Amino acid sequence: MIQKYISDLAAKMGIKLTRIDLVDGASVGCLDVYLLKIGTTTAKTEALLYQADVNSLTQGIPSDRLETRVRTALARLQNTLEPQP
């Protein structure tokens, strides 16, 4: 469900993602977060998402904090895709 949520937000921002990975933070020593890795064919970025927000989304309850974190990551990705003057 989180992949579709992220993909939908990216589409609204005009970004075609080729990679959406969610890594459980427990594997790297952070018990209450997920590491989000998103990318296109030419750029990639990462963000930390709180486990509670991701769990709420899977129950159908979207979080403003989750949306903000995902949109911020997508904006960073979008900035690397735009040509610099």
Contacts in CASP RR format, 6 or more apart in sequence:
PFRMAT RR
TARGET T0000
AUTHOR 0000-0000-0000
METHOD contacts of the structure
MODEL  1
MIQKYISDLAAKMGIKLTRIDLVDGASVGCLDVYLLKIGTTTAKTEALLY
QADVNSLTQGIPSDRLETRVRTALARLQNTLEPQP
1 57 0 8 1.000
1 58 0 8 1.000
1 60 0 8 1.000
2 22 0 8 1.000
2 54 0 8 1.000
2 57 0 8 1.000
2 58 0 8 1.000
3 20 0 8 1.000
3 22 0 8 1.000
5 57 0 8 1.000
5 62 0 8 1.000
5 70 0 8 1.000
6 17 0 8 1.000
6 20 0 8 1.000
6 36 0 8 1.000
6 38 0 8 1.000
6 70 0 8 1.000
6 74 0 8 1.000
7 17 0 8 1.000
7 20 0 8 1.000
9 67 0 8 1.000
9 70 0 8 1.000
9 71 0 8 1.000
9 74 0 8 1.000
10 16 0 8 1.000
10 17 0 8 1.000
10 38 0 8 1.000
10 74 0 8 1.000
13 71 0 8 1.000
13 74 0 8 1.000
13 75 0 8 1.000
13 78 0 8 1.000
14 78 0 8 1.000
15 40 0 8 1.000
15 74 0 8 1.000
15 77 0 8 1.000
15 78 0 8 1.000
15 81 0 8 1.000
16 40 0 8 1.000
17 38 0 8 1.000
17 39 0 8 1.000
17 40 0 8 1.000
18 39 0 8 1.000
18 40 0 8 1.000
18 41 0 8 1.000
19 37 0 8 1.000
19 38 0 8 1.000
19 39 0 8 1.000
19 40 0 8 1.000
19 44 0 8 1.000
20 36 0 8 1.000
20 37 0 8 1.000
20 38 0 8 1.000
20 39 0 8 1.000
21 36 0 8 1.000
21 37 0 8 1.000
21 38 0 8 1.000
22 34 0 8 1.000
22 35 0 8 1.000
22 36 0 8 1.000
22 37 0 8 1.000
22 49 0 8 1.000
22 54 0 8 1.000
23 34 0 8 1.000
23 35 0 8 1.000
23 36 0 8 1.000
23 37 0 8 1.000
24 34 0 8 1.000
25 31 0 8 1.000
25 33 0 8 1.000
25 34 0 8 1.000
25 35 0 8 1.000
28 35 0 8 1.000
30 48 0 8 1.000
31 51 0 8 1.000
32 50 0 8 1.000
32 51 0 8 1.000
32 52 0 8 1.000
33 48 0 8 1.000
33 49 0 8 1.000
33 50 0 8 1.000
33 51 0 8 1.000
34 48 0 8 1.000
34 49 0 8 1.000
34 50 0 8 1.000
34 51 0 8 1.000
34 54 0 8 1.000
35 46 0 8 1.000
35 47 0 8 1.000
35 48 0 8 1.000
35 49 0 8 1.000
36 46 0 8 1.000
36 47 0 8 1.000
36 48 0 8 1.000
36 49 0 8 1.000
36 69 0 8 1.000
36 70 0 8 1.000
36 73 0 8 1.000
37 44 0 8 1.000
37 45 0 8 1.000
37 46 0 8 1.000
38 44 0 8 1.000
38 45 0 8 1.000
38 46 0 8 1.000
38 47 0 8 1.000
38 73 0 8 1.000
38 74 0 8 1.000
38 77 0 8 1.000
39 45 0 8 1.000
39 77 0 8 1.000
40 77 0 8 1.000
40 81 0 8 1.000
42 81 0 8 1.000
43 77 0 8 1.000
43 80 0 8 1.000
43 81 0 8 1.000
44 77 0 8 1.000
45 73 0 8 1.000
45 76 0 8 1.000
45 77 0 8 1.000
45 80 0 8 1.000
46 73 0 8 1.000
47 69 0 8 1.000
47 70 0 8 1.000
47 72 0 8 1.000
47 73 0 8 1.000
48 69 0 8 1.000
49 66 0 8 1.000
49 69 0 8 1.000
49 70 0 8 1.000
50 65 0 8 1.000
50 66 0 8 1.000
53 63 0 8 1.000
53 65 0 8 1.000
53 66 0 8 1.000
53 69 0 8 1.000
54 66 0 8 1.000
56 62 0 8 1.000
56 63 0 8 1.000
56 66 0 8 1.000
57 63 0 8 1.000
57 66 0 8 1.000
END
